[in-house]
Amino acid sequence: LIVFRQKKGDTTDAEHMEGNTTLEIGWTVVPLIIVVVFAYLGAYSLGEVRRVDPEAFVVNVRAQQFVWVFEYPEYGIISDELHLPVNKQVVLRMESADVIHSFWVPEWRVKQDVVPGRVTEYRITPTMISDDFKVRCAELCGTNHAYMENLIVFSSQSDYDAWIAEQAAIAAAAAETPEGQGKILYTKYGCVGCHSVDGSPN
């Protein structure tokens, strides 16, 4: 303000400035490059999320009051735990047996509604071995809604294959006795959501 102030008695016009072409190009091009880079990274990440692997396998997920049931149609296995191998895409085909539920795993940043009479899909590719995840219902579905959660296990391919073989052997042996058949039905129809077999509160 002091240097460029109008001096007393000075009636001349100020010096006309055309601008600085270099600066103008710089503050236009640099932000443009930044925006383009972030747009590319965002589009690439979104594409990876929606990428469809033709070799992805399917797990059928049935939601019902008050449990999640997971069926592996390729192996004829039904479980109340979701086991998945790492680095392999899986399609979760979800449907509800009664009311609206919501498949929610907070750590995955995903919440997918499961609506009666409609099949919804969610694709996931596990990238780390973990047994710390749980799927919860995020839609108020009844009196025991707060207890509707099941364990999710990500394992190596070899451990996953061993679990599949173990479950298949257990199912085959169980089918030979009335008690075993009852256990299969107990898991298949989600009875554990409301009932226990040892009299303990559930």
C-alpha positions in Angstrom: 0.0 0.0 0.0 2.8 2.4 0.7 5.0 1.6 -2.3 2.1 1.6 -4.8 0.1 4.4 -3.3 -0.9 7.3 -5.5 1.4 10.2 -4.8 0.1 13.7 -4.3 -0.2 15.6 -7.6 0.4 12.4 -9.7 -2.4 12.4 -12.4 -0.8 9.8 -14.7 -2.4 6.5 -15.5 -1.1 3.4 -13.9 1.1 1.1 -15.9 -0.9 -1.3 -18.0 -0.1 -4.9 -17.3 -0.9 -7.7 -19.8 -0.6 -10.5 -17.3 1.8 -13.3 -16.9 1.2 -16.0 -19.5 3.5 -18.5 -17.7 1.7 -18.2 -14.4 -1.7 -18.5 -16.0 -0.8 -21.6 -17.9 0.7 -23.1 -14.7 -2.3 -22.5 -12.5 -4.6 -23.9 -15.1 -2.5 -27.0 -16.3 -1.3 -28.2 -12.9 -4.8 -28.5 -11.3 -6.0 -30.1 -14.5 -3.3 -32.7 -14.3 -4.1 -33.4 -10.6 -7.9 -33.8 -11.4 -7.2 -36.1 -14.3 -4.9 -38.3 -12.2 -7.3 -38.7 -9.3 -10.2 -39.3 -11.8 -8.2 -42.1 -13.4 -7.4 -43.7 -10.0 -11.0 -43.4 -8.9 -12.3 -45.0 -12.2 -9.7 -47.8 -12.0 -10.6 -48.6 -8.4 -14.4 -48.6 -9.2 -13.7 -50.9 -12.2 -11.8 -53.3 -9.9 -14.7 -53.3 -7.4 -17.2 -54.2 -10.3 -14.8 -56.5 -12.1 -16.6 -59.8 -13.0 -14.3 -62.8 -12.8 -15.7 -65.6 -15.1 -14.1 -68.2 -12.7 -15.8 -66.8 -9.6 -17.6 -69.4 -7.5 -21.0 -68.9 -5.9 -22.1 -69.1 -2.3 -25.9 -68.9 -1.7 -26.7 -66.8 1.4 -30.1 -67.2 3.0 -31.2 -64.6 5.6 -34.0 -65.5 8.1 -35.0 -64.6 11.6 -32.4 -64.6 13.2 -29.5 -66.2 11.4 -27.5 -66.3 8.2 -27.2 -69.6 6.4 -24.5 -70.2 3.8 -24.8 -72.9 1.1 -21.9 -74.1 -1.1 -23.8 -75.6 -4.1 -20.7 -76.8 -5.8 -20.0 -79.1 -2.8 -23.4 -79.7 -1.3 -22.4 -78.1 2.0 -24.5 -75.9 4.3 -22.9 -74.0 7.1 -23.6 -71.2 9.6 -20.1 -69.8 8.9 -19.0 -68.1 5.7 -15.6 -69.6 4.7 -13.8 -68.1 1.7 -10.3 -68.6 0.1 -8.1 -65.5 -0.4 -7.4 -64.1 -3.8 -10.4 -65.7 -5.4 -13.6 -63.8 -6.3 -16.9 -65.1 -4.9 -20.4 -64.2 -5.7 -22.7 -64.0 -2.7 -26.3 -64.7 -4.0 -28.5 -63.5 -1.2 -32.2 -64.0 -0.5 -34.5 -63.7 2.4 -36.8 -66.4 3.8 -39.1 -64.0 5.7 -38.6 -60.3 6.2 -36.2 -57.6 4.9 -32.7 -58.1 6.2 -29.4 -56.3 5.5 -26.0 -58.0 4.9 -23.6 -55.8 6.8 -19.9 -56.2 7.4 -18.6 -52.9 8.8 -15.0 -53.6 7.9 -15.9 -54.2 4.2 -17.7 -50.8 4.0 -20.7 -52.7 2.6 -24.4 -53.0 3.4 -26.6 -54.9 1.0 -30.4 -55.2 1.6 -31.8 -58.8 1.3 -35.4 -58.6 0.3 -38.0 -61.5 0.2 -38.7 -62.7 -3.3 -35.7 -61.1 -4.8 -32.1 -62.3 -5.3 -29.3 -59.7 -4.7 -25.7 -60.3 -5.5 -22.5 -59.0 -4.0 -19.0 -59.8 -5.3 -15.9 -59.9 -3.0 -12.3 -61.0 -3.5 -10.7 -61.6 0.0 -7.0 -60.4 0.1 -6.0 -61.3 3.6 -6.3 -64.3 5.9 -8.5 -63.4 8.8 -11.2 -64.8 11.1 -12.1 -61.4 12.7 -15.1 -60.5 10.5 -18.8 -61.0 11.3 -21.8 -60.4 9.2 -24.6 -58.7 11.0 -28.1 -57.8 10.1 -28.5 -54.0 9.7 -32.3 -54.0 9.3 -34.5 -54.3 12.3 -36.0 -57.7 11.6 -37.6 -58.8 14.9 -37.1 -59.5 18.6 -33.7 -61.2 18.3 -32.4 -58.9 15.6 -29.4 -57.9 17.8 -28.1 -61.5 17.9 -28.2 -62.0 14.1 -24.5 -62.3 13.4 -22.3 -65.1 11.9 -18.6 -65.6 11.6 -16.7 -65.0 8.4 -13.3 -66.7 7.8 -10.8 -65.9 5.1 -8.2 -68.7 4.7 -5.5 -69.9 2.3 -6.7 -72.1 -0.5 -5.2 -75.2 1.1 -7.0 -74.5 4.5 -10.2 -73.7 2.6 -10.0 -77.1 0.7 -9.4 -78.9 4.0 -12.4 -77.2 5.6 -14.6 -78.2 2.6 -13.4 -81.8 2.8 -14.1 -81.8 6.6 -17.6 -80.4 6.2 -18.4 -82.8 3.4 -17.2 -85.8 5.6 -19.2 -84.5 8.6 -22.3 -84.1 6.4 -22.0 -87.6 4.9 -21.5 -89.2 8.3 -24.3 -87.2 9.9 -26.8 -88.2 7.2 -26.5 -91.9 8.3 -28.1 -91.3 11.7 -31.4 -89.6 12.8 -29.4 -87.3 15.2 -27.1 -86.4 12.3 -30.0 -85.7 10.0 -31.5 -83.5 12.7 -28.2 -81.5 12.9 -28.2 -81.0 9.2 -31.8 -79.7 9.3 -31.0 -77.6 12.4 -28.2 -75.8 10.4 -30.0 -75.7 7.0 -33.1 -74.0 8.3 -31.4 -71.7 10.7 -32.9 -73.1 13.9 -29.9 -71.9 15.8 -31.2 -68.3 15.3 -33.8 -69.0 18.0 -33.1 -72.3 19.6 -30.3 -74.2 21.4 -29.7 -77.9 21.7 -28.4 -78.0 25.2 -31.0 -75.8 26.9 -28.8 -72.8 27.2 -30.3 -69.4 26.4 -29.7 -68.3 22.8 
